């Protein structure tokens, strides 16, 4: 309830009706003799007393999670729900290579995989782990790399390159139609290149702006301009000659994806099992 700020979404998550959840919370308020929530027709928010109760009860709930995880381990099989926040690209990789085997191998586990373009605080949002590019992982987290280095590449359709000479250096992009990417915060992503240890960042021009990698790849295949995307997103299109690399020598591999989690908290058995399978299927 505190996380969603909505009776409907909170009730849906825990599998009860909205009215049942509302009744339970009102009963709790009556027993405690304090108001925990401020309710309006459009929103729900914690009162000061509600926020104080939540901050004090969260550690207790964390202890219960550890107890249940330990009991599951004693039975020799992880159980419960594993909540992971991931970027769309990372989620696609996990769904293709890891998730099917994880759910088959551990039938008592449930996986809640939240795909989010924004970088979120996994602790305050109640996630067990996050999956992001290594450069985005907070320093106070334990990070486990997987799937090896990742390369961002500039690509264009053969038809586009037939009408526009391919750029030879990043500065040449100023004369091209580029497919720009808007980041979740609203700013434009600046394309990052490197050659012989020398980095170069280009704020590319373009008449088309998108915020989804898969759609950007489709736009590039349609001949709408040059796109800058993870190689994993465009690999099939490159193999089928629907896209071609440009400026390849300026696109070296970089540290790739990591799964990360707080080091100061108990690591649930389900998360340990997921990480072990991740290392098995996609070694770093």
Secondary structure, 3 states (H helix, E strand, C coil): CCCCCCHHHHHHHHCCCHHHHHHHHHHHHHHHCCCCEEECCCCEEECHHHHHHHHHHHHHHHHHHHHHHHHHHHCCCCCEEEEEEECHHHHHHHHHHCHHHHHHHCCCEEEEEEECCCCCCCCCCCCCEEEEEHHHCCCCEEEEEECCCECEEEEECHHHHHHCCCCCCHHHHHHCCEEEEECCCCCECCEEEEECCEEEEECCCCCEEECCHHHHHHHHHCCCCEEEEEHHHHHHHHHCCCCEEECHHHCCCECCEEEEEECCCCCCHHHHHHHHHHHHHCCC
